[in-house]
């Protein structure tokens, strides 16, 4: 499957968000602007790094053509935070397809660790990297 990211080495990671569709940028703004109250602050075992890439997740059944576009917001060595317009069932294994900052294609299995709707038509969640 072809990844949906483009090689853009001239852009810093946060600047890559400008290449996202407007509705994805707006959804990310809504999510990040709404999560600064004390009830949203959690102690994290690992520090998250901001990351703005586009990828796809596909069902682990390779015969299935069902896939969803994900917009990655942050990463740790073991997790990836994302937003998408498709509900992803928690606990399922999916294949993440994306490109790193050098344009190298990445295909790796992940488990959907969390997925919740945060605004109409948009889900935020975490992929646990395997």
GISULGI-V508310 format. One record per residue. N is the residue number from 1. RES is the residue in one small letter. OMEGA is omega in whole degrees, -180 to 180 (999 if undefined). Layout:
BEGIN
<<N | RES | OMEGA> <N | RES | OMEGA>>
END
This chain:
BEGIN
<<1 | x | 180> <2 | x | 177> <3 | x | -176> <4 | x | 179> <5 | x | 177> <6 | x | 176> <7 | x | -178> <8 | x | -176> <9 | x | -179> <10 | x | -179> <11 | x | 173> <12 | x | -176> <13 | x | -179> <14 | x | 179> <15 | x | 180> <16 | x | 179> <17 | x | 179> <18 | x | 179> <19 | x | 180> <20 | x | 173> <21 | x | -177> <22 | x | -179> <23 | x | 177> <24 | x | 178> <25 | x | 179> <26 | x | 179> <27 | x | 179> <28 | x | 178> <29 | x | -180> <30 | x | -179> <31 | x | -176> <32 | x | 179> <33 | x | -177> <34 | x | -173> <35 | x | -177> <36 | x | 180> <37 | x | -178> <38 | x | -179> <39 | x | -179> <40 | x | -177> <41 | x | 179> <42 | x | 172> <43 | x | -179> <44 | x | 178> <45 | x | -179> <46 | x | 178> <47 | x | 179> <48 | x | 175> <49 | x | 177> <50 | x | -178> <51 | x | -180> <52 | x | 176> <53 | x | 176> <54 | x | 176> <55 | x | 174> <56 | x | 170> <57 | x | -179> <58 | x | 175> <59 | x | -179> <60 | x | 175> <61 | x | -175> <62 | x | 178> <63 | x | -180> <64 | x | 177> <65 | x | -178> <66 | x | 177> <67 | x | 179> <68 | x | 175> <69 | x | 176> <70 | x | 177> <71 | x | -175> <72 | x | -178> <73 | x | 179> <74 | x | -178> <75 | x | 166> <76 | x | 178> <77 | x | -177> <78 | x | -175> <79 | x | 176> <80 | x | 175> <81 | x | -175> <82 | x | 166> <83 | x | 176> <84 | x | -180> <85 | x | 180> <86 | x | 174> <87 | x | 179> <88 | x | -178> <89 | x | 179> <90 | x | 178> <91 | x | -180> <92 | x | 176> <93 | x | 179> <94 | x | 174> <95 | x | 177> <96 | x | 177> <97 | x | 178> <98 | x | 177> <99 | x | 177> <100 | x | -176> <101 | x | 179> <102 | x | 180> <103 | x | 178> <104 | x | 177> <105 | x | 178> <106 | x | 173> <107 | x | -175> <108 | x | 176> <109 | x | 179> <110 | x | 173> <111 | x | 178> <112 | x | -176> <113 | x | 179> <114 | x | 174> <115 | x | 179> <116 | x | 177> <117 | x | 179> <118 | x | 172> <119 | x | -176> <120 | x | 177> <121 | x | -177> <122 | x | 178> <123 | x | 171> <124 | x | -179> <125 | x | -179> <126 | x | 171> <127 | x | 175> <128 | x | -179> <129 | x | -178> <130 | x | 999>>
END
